[in-house]
Amino acid sequence: MNHAKILLVDDEASILKLLKTVLNKEGFLNVDTASTGEEAIKACQRVTYDMVLLDVMLPGQSGFDICPWIRQTTDAPILFLTARTTDLDKLTGFALGADDYVTKPFNPLEVIARVKAQLRRYAKNGNREAERSISFYDYGGFQLDAYAGELWVQGKRVDCPAQVFQLLQFFCQHPNGIFSKQQLYERVWGDHSINDDNTVMVHIHRIRERIEPNPAEPKYLMTVRGLGYKLVRRNDE
């Protein structure tokens, strides 16, 4: 779920910053923003989003104006954020295709809870695009598609043995987390009785051979001296 692609649309920069910060802290790292209806439409033309948080009162085309267009292009949940609190406004939003409605001022944690609930519902409905997006990890220089079992590096598909793929997938699921060799062996290989440091080290090396521009000087899969290894999600990617 945390790898879902989310679009925030609001003309108030402070609200965009607040929501993006809270979403990032909750592990949602694929968050885009737009300040107008026109920007939102262009974003949806470029990216297939798993959820859209949409303000009603926007300059130019309103959220009500663009909601039907978004709904025609995707089944992803749409959550309205607005200061318009009348029952008629809410009914209008739902009639246009919205899935939920939160009035301003709002508690950011309530918004996050609603986002998670909608994404769970979206995935449970059997939408394959949603299933794929939440198992797709993009680190800029490489992408891992767990749904398809594929590793792509610099735009090219790279062969990856199953155990190497599973170890890399584990790291992708826990960005910036530090894991010892023992923890990696137990979490990926599932054997608590045998501690084979060499197995882990060999697979770490094989991952670096595939994803690092220079395996001797890794920028993604880092060694943390005395603690273990971590896969770094860089802020510029």
Rosetta blueprint (number, residue, H / E / L):
1 M L
2 N L
3 H L
4 A L
5 K E
6 I E
7 L E
8 L E
9 V E
10 D L
11 D L
12 E L
13 A H
14 S H
15 I H
16 L H
17 K H
18 L H
19 L H
20 K H
21 T H
22 V H
23 L H
24 N H
25 K H
26 E L
27 G L
28 F L
29 L L
30 N E
31 V E
32 D E
33 T E
34 A E
35 S L
36 T L
37 G H
38 E H
39 E H
40 A H
41 I H
42 K H
43 A H
44 C H
45 Q H
46 R H
47 V L
48 T L
49 Y L
50 D L
51 M E
52 V E
53 L E
54 L E
55 D E
56 V L
57 M L
58 L L
59 P L
60 G L
61 Q L
62 S L
63 G H
64 F H
65 D H
66 I H
67 C H
68 P H
69 W H
70 I H
71 R H
72 Q H
73 T H
74 T L
75 D L
76 A L
77 P L
78 I E
79 L E
80 F E
81 L E
82 T E
83 A L
84 R L
85 T L
86 T L
87 D H
88 L H
89 D H
90 K H
91 L H
92 T H
93 G H
94 F H
95 A H
96 L L
97 G L
98 A L
99 D L
100 D E
101 Y E
102 V E
103 T E
104 K L
105 P L
106 F L
107 N L
108 P H
109 L H
110 E H
111 V H
112 I H
113 A H
114 R H
115 V H
116 K H
117 A H
118 Q H
119 L H
120 R H
121 R H
122 Y H
123 A H
124 K H
125 N L
126 G L
127 N L
128 R H
129 E H
130 A H
131 E H
132 R H
133 S H
134 I L
135 S L
136 F E
137 Y E
138 D E
139 Y L
140 G L
141 G L
142 F E
143 Q E
144 L E
145 D E
146 A L
147 Y L
148 A L
149 G L
150 E E
151 L E
152 W E
153 V E
154 Q L
155 G L
156 K E
157 R E
158 V E
159 D L
160 C L
161 P L
162 A H
163 Q H
164 V H
165 F H
166 Q H
167 L H
168 L H
169 Q H
170 F H
171 F H
172 C H
173 Q H
174 H L
175 P L
176 N L
177 G L
178 I L
179 F E
180 S L
181 K H
182 Q H
183 Q H
184 L H
185 Y H
186 E H
187 R H
188 V H
189 W H
190 G L
191 D L
192 H L
193 S L
194 I L
195 N L
196 D L
197 D H
198 N H
199 T H
200 V H
201 M H
202 V H
203 H H
204 I H
205 H H
206 R H
207 I H
208 R H
209 E H
210 R H
211 I H
212 E L
213 P L
214 N L
215 P L
216 A L
217 E L
218 P L
219 K L
220 Y L
221 L E
222 M E
223 T E
224 V E
225 R L
226 G L
227 L L
228 G E
229 Y E
230 K E
231 L E
232 V L
233 R L
234 R L
235 N L
236 D L
237 E L
